Amino acid sequence: SIQVLKVEIGGDAQTGFGVEPSHRRISNETSCERVRTFWLIREARQRNPDLVVLASAWAFPAWVGVENASQTSFYNDDAIDYILSWIRCANETGAGHIDYIGSRPRRVTME
């Protein structure tokens, strides 16, 4: 059975193979049920209760990190709050604990 599962912390952005929905499209609204990844984690844990889960945010919703009408660095207070609320959602939906939180896999540059 699978030993390690790496999942995306969705941000409503195209990051590869489609868009993973955000649990917080706006800063003051949370909808844990919107996240498909939690279903995947639950299903994988049924097959291997000792599964290790790694989650990584590749993108954030537009409201994250906005100060003075422009986005600040990738990791800022909003981003940390966003990730922590995603972890809370994982627990609330029965997906369980997240073992590791990683940084985005690559730097995106616009040329």
C-alpha positions in Angstrom: 0.0 0.0 0.0 1.0 3.6 -0.4 3.3 4.9 2.4 3.5 8.7 1.7 0.9 10.9 0.1 1.8 14.4 -1.1 -1.2 16.7 -1.6 -1.7 20.3 -2.6 -3.2 22.9 -0.4 -5.6 24.3 -2.9 -5.7 28.0 -3.8 -8.2 28.2 -6.7 -5.3 28.5 -9.1 -4.1 26.5 -12.1 -1.0 24.8 -10.8 -0.6 21.7 -13.0 -3.3 19.2 -13.5 -6.3 21.3 -12.8 -7.5 23.6 -10.1 -7.6 22.4 -6.5 -10.4 24.4 -4.8 -9.6 26.7 -1.9 -11.2 26.2 1.5 -11.1 30.1 1.9 -11.9 32.0 -1.2 -12.3 35.1 0.8 -10.5 35.9 4.1 -13.6 35.6 6.4 -15.3 32.5 4.9 -14.2 28.9 5.4 -15.7 25.9 3.6 -13.9 22.7 4.4 -16.3 20.6 2.4 -15.1 22.2 -0.8 -11.6 20.5 -0.6 -11.4 17.2 -2.6 -8.0 16.4 -1.2 -9.5 15.5 2.2 -11.5 12.7 0.6 -8.3 11.3 -1.0 -6.5 11.4 2.4 -9.4 9.6 4.1 -9.5 6.9 1.4 -5.7 6.4 1.5 -5.7 6.2 5.3 -8.4 3.4 5.2 -5.9 1.4 3.2 -2.9 2.4 5.3 -3.6 3.8 8.8 0.2 4.6 9.1 0.2 6.8 6.0 2.4 9.9 6.1 0.8 13.0 4.6 2.8 15.9 3.2 0.9 19.0 2.1 2.3 21.9 0.0 0.8 25.2 -1.1 1.6 26.0 -4.6 -0.6 29.1 -4.9 -2.9 31.1 -2.7 -6.2 33.0 -3.3 -5.8 36.6 -4.4 -6.6 38.0 -1.0 -3.6 36.3 0.7 -0.7 38.7 1.4 -2.3 41.9 0.0 -1.0 45.0 1.7 -1.5 48.5 0.2 -3.1 47.0 -2.9 -0.2 44.7 -3.8 0.8 41.2 -2.8 3.8 40.8 -0.5 6.1 37.8 -0.2 4.8 34.3 -0.8 4.9 33.5 2.9 3.4 36.2 5.1 0.9 36.3 8.0 -2.1 35.7 5.7 -0.4 32.7 4.1 0.5 31.2 7.5 -3.1 31.7 8.7 -4.4 30.1 5.5 -2.3 27.0 5.9 -3.2 26.7 9.6 -6.9 26.9 8.7 -6.4 24.2 6.0 -4.9 21.9 8.7 -7.8 22.6 11.0 -10.2 21.7 8.1 -8.3 18.4 7.6 -9.0 17.5 11.2 -12.6 18.7 11.1 -13.4 16.6 7.9 -11.9 13.4 9.2 -8.8 13.5 7.0 -6.7 13.5 10.1 -3.4 15.0 11.0 -0.9 16.3 8.4 2.6 15.1 9.1 4.6 17.7 7.1 3.9 21.0 5.4 6.3 21.9 2.6 7.0 25.0 0.6 5.9 25.5 -3.0 7.9 23.1 -5.2 9.4 25.7 -7.6 9.7 29.4 -8.0 7.4 30.8 -10.7 8.9 33.5 -12.9 7.1 35.5 -15.6 9.2 36.3 -18.6 
